[in-house]
Amino acid sequence: MQIYYTLLLNAFYLLFSMIGGLILSFSRIPIAWMLGSLIFAVLLSSFPKKWLKSKYEMNGIHPYWRQIGQAILGIELGQSFSVSIMVTFEDYFFIIIVMVIFSIAIAFLSGIMLWRFSNANMMTSLFGTTPGGISAMPTIAEEVGANAFVVSIIQTLRILLVIGVIPFVAGKLNSTTVPISLEIHPITLDHLTLIFTGILIIGALAGANVCKRIKMPAPWLVGSMLGAVITQMFFPLLFGHIGKAYWPHGLIIFAQILIGTSIGSRVNKDMFTGLGRIVGAGLLCSLCLVISMLVCSFLIADITHIPLVTCILAFAPGGVAEMATAAIALHADSTFVVAVQSLRLITILILLPPLFRFLNRRELFQPIQLRK
């Protein structure tokens, strides 16, 4: 009974959210399908729904829908991988590393500001403002005694702000933007195309599973992308020619709907009850972080001659999947965007949790010293 109820609830969320994506797609806004789905999912999750109340009710749709969307994006990114991204990293490696560290430092200062100007404790504030992902940060925060619920709220607010602002700004700066549409392009189907498509999917899922086992950030996106890249490299060695997958544009729209609905379905008005000061301070800190990275992106684009839209999406304090979706819709260098976002995410997950734990011990130990 629980399985059927969950499937029914998930299907209703996805269908209702898809209407929002369809409506917003006529506005020609970048990643309109994801934004529209997110908005409608938020409306549905915030609406009083006694008819959905039961012991089986979940907090949002099941995570596997988001994972499917990320895997679709990962395969799309893996197919577009080229050697040029490695050349770009080699030429501007120092600047990219400096920008990644700078963005982490700004996020750290934002956390200190949130701690000082709200009633949240230091650990909750630091984990809340760190752009390490909606799923990763609350989990790690709970291990050190921070308020994982508040961390989730602050992380969600930042993602919503980034998704609402960054693609819109990047789209205005990119005059060649052509949003993903439902137009069907003829694709020649033969047995080799179907074989390669199947092998590509299997390789992508294998890559996602490996990355999940080694606890790599965003495994379903990064892992599937790496698996798709490796599959494309070895396919010609086995079959004697470069493979071409059957991968229609409608799949990217479907991925946007899945990701947008997954984020929006976890937002509801009860999350903000009694949290006015924290929410206000969190929004202000997130806004400062977004503006800082926008200004830095203009500077980096001018110095390196990397396209401005690519820089904005690569250094934006958003999620890997969300920025990858925007990069595909805006025809930016999506593989570069994913690489920079993943590099920052890995750096955050390696360096910051031990630092936060050290600061937490200092904060707990200081009152004892003062009492002595």
Secondary structure, DSSP 8 states (H G I E B T S, - for coil): -HHHHHHHHHHHHHHHHHHHHHHHHTTT-TTHHHHHHHHHHHHHHHS--GGG-STT--SSS-HHHHHHHHHHHHHHHHHT--THHHHHHHHSHHHHHHHHHHHHHHHHHHHHHHHHHSSS-HHHHHHHHS-S-TTHHHHHHHHTT--HHHHHHHHHHHHHHHHHHHHHHHHHH-TT--------------HHHHHHHHHHHHHHHHHHHHHHHTT-SSHHHHHHHHHHHHHHHHHHHHHSS-------THHHHHHHHHHHHHHHTT--GGGGTT-HHHHHHHHHHHHHHHHHHHHHHHHHHHHH---HHHHHHHHSSS-HHHHHHHHHHTT--HHHHHHHHHHHHHHHHHHHHHHHHHHHHHHHHHHHHHH-
